[in-house]
Every structure is written in structure tokens, then in C-alpha cells.
Amino acid sequence: MTPTGIEPAAPQAEETEPVPFMQRVLDDPFLLLFLGVAIPTVLYIVWGVMEVASIPLAQ
């Protein structure tokens, strides 16, 4: 017991657990920016190709 009556905090054990994948993704702002631009772009391109492919051929 110390003179003030407050016990010192026990030293924290160093965490050796790996960082989860989703936490690494969500902690990277440039990756989020890239995904936020790339995913809608790819979806709109696929949507446009499907729309063009669904147009019937002229006779």
C-alpha cells in the first residue's frame, strides 16, 4: 500500500491479437475513397452494358 492509499495500476499486457480485416479496411481513408468511387463506377458500367444488350435488334 502506498502512502496515499492508492494502488498503482497493474501494467497492461501487450496485445498480440491481429487486427481484424474489416477494422483495417475501415481505418484506411484512401482505400474507402477508392472503393467509394470504384464500386459505383463498375456497377453503372455493368448496368449500362446490360441495358444496351437488352435493346432488340432493328429489322
VEXMIGU-264503 format. One record per residue (C-alpha): residue number from 1; residue in one letter; chain; x, y, z. Coordinates in nm, 2 decimals, padded with zeros to 4 digits. Last residue first. Layout:
<atoms>
<atom n="NUM" res="A" chain="A" east="X" north="Y" up="Z"/>
...
</atoms>
This chain:
<atoms>
<atom n="59" res="Q" chain="A" east="-03.51" north="-00.51" up="-08.88"/>
<atom n="58" res="A" chain="A" east="-03.37" north="-00.34" up="-08.57"/>
<atom n="57" res="L" chain="A" east="-03.22" north="-00.56" up="-08.30"/>
<atom n="56" res="P" chain="A" east="-03.39" north="-00.55" up="-07.96"/>
<atom n="55" res="I" chain="A" east="-03.22" north="-00.34" up="-07.68"/>
<atom n="54" res="S" chain="A" east="-03.14" north="-00.58" up="-07.39"/>
<atom n="53" res="A" chain="A" east="-02.76" north="-00.57" up="-07.46"/>
<atom n="52" res="V" chain="A" east="-02.76" north="-00.19" up="-07.43"/>
<atom n="51" res="E" chain="A" east="-02.93" north="-00.21" up="-07.09"/>
<atom n="50" res="M" chain="A" east="-02.70" north="-00.49" up="-06.97"/>
<atom n="49" res="V" chain="A" east="-02.39" north="-00.29" up="-07.08"/>
<atom n="48" res="G" chain="A" east="-02.52" north="00.02" up="-06.89"/>
<atom n="47" res="W" chain="A" east="-02.59" north="-00.18" up="-06.57"/>
<atom n="46" res="V" chain="A" east="-02.24" north="-00.33" up="-06.59"/>
<atom n="45" res="I" chain="A" east="-02.09" north="00.02" up="-06.64"/>
<atom n="44" res="Y" chain="A" east="-02.30" north="00.16" up="-06.36"/>
<atom n="43" res="L" chain="A" east="-02.20" north="-00.11" up="-06.12"/>
<atom n="42" res="V" chain="A" east="-01.83" north="-00.07" up="-06.20"/>
<atom n="41" res="T" chain="A" east="-01.84" north="00.30" up="-06.14"/>
<atom n="40" res="P" chain="A" east="-02.04" north="00.26" up="-05.82"/>
<atom n="39" res="I" chain="A" east="-01.78" north="00.02" up="-05.68"/>
<atom n="38" res="A" chain="A" east="-01.47" north="00.22" up="-05.80"/>
<atom n="37" res="V" chain="A" east="-01.56" north="00.56" up="-05.64"/>
<atom n="36" res="G" chain="A" east="-01.65" north="00.46" up="-05.29"/>
<atom n="35" res="L" chain="A" east="-01.39" north="00.18" up="-05.30"/>
<atom n="34" res="F" chain="A" east="-01.11" north="00.43" up="-05.38"/>
<atom n="33" res="L" chain="A" east="-01.23" north="00.67" up="-05.11"/>
<atom n="32" res="L" chain="A" east="-01.25" north="00.39" up="-04.86"/>
<atom n="31" res="L" chain="A" east="-00.90" north="00.27" up="-04.95"/>
<atom n="30" res="F" chain="A" east="-00.78" north="00.63" up="-04.91"/>
<atom n="29" res="P" chain="A" east="-00.95" north="00.66" up="-04.57"/>
<atom n="28" res="D" chain="A" east="-00.78" north="00.34" up="-04.42"/>
<atom n="27" res="D" chain="A" east="-00.93" north="00.26" up="-04.08"/>
<atom n="26" res="L" chain="A" east="-01.24" north="00.10" up="-04.23"/>
<atom n="25" res="V" chain="A" east="-01.03" north="-00.16" up="-04.42"/>
<atom n="24" res="R" chain="A" east="-00.80" north="-00.24" up="-04.12"/>
<atom n="23" res="Q" chain="A" east="-01.11" north="-00.28" up="-03.90"/>
<atom n="22" res="M" chain="A" east="-01.27" north="-00.50" up="-04.16"/>
<atom n="21" res="F" chain="A" east="-00.96" north="-00.73" up="-04.17"/>
<atom n="20" res="P" chain="A" east="-00.94" north="-00.78" up="-03.79"/>
<atom n="19" res="V" chain="A" east="-00.62" north="-00.65" up="-03.62"/>
<atom n="18" res="P" chain="A" east="-00.41" north="-00.95" up="-03.51"/>
<atom n="17" res="E" chain="A" east="-00.40" north="-01.02" up="-03.13"/>
<atom n="16" res="T" chain="A" east="-00.07" north="-00.95" up="-02.97"/>
<atom n="15" res="E" chain="A" east="-00.19" north="-00.72" up="-02.70"/>
<atom n="14" res="E" chain="A" east="00.08" north="-00.60" up="-02.47"/>
<atom n="13" res="A" chain="A" east="-00.01" north="-00.68" up="-02.11"/>
<atom n="12" res="Q" chain="A" east="-00.11" north="-00.37" up="-01.92"/>
<atom n="11" res="P" chain="A" east="00.10" north="-00.29" up="-01.62"/>
<atom n="10" res="A" chain="A" east="-00.11" north="-00.31" up="-01.30"/>
<atom n="9" res="A" chain="A" east="-00.23" north="00.03" up="-01.19"/>
<atom n="8" res="P" chain="A" east="-00.07" north="00.17" up="-00.88"/>
<atom n="7" res="E" chain="A" east="-00.26" north="00.12" up="-00.55"/>
<atom n="6" res="I" chain="A" east="-00.40" north="00.43" up="-00.40"/>
<atom n="5" res="G" chain="A" east="-00.37" north="00.46" up="-00.02"/>
<atom n="4" res="T" chain="A" east="-00.17" north="00.79" up="-00.04"/>
<atom n="3" res="P" chain="A" east="00.13" north="00.64" up="00.14"/>
<atom n="2" res="T" chain="A" east="00.14" north="00.34" up="-00.09"/>
<atom n="1" res="M" chain="A" east="00.00" north="00.00" up="00.00"/>
</atoms>
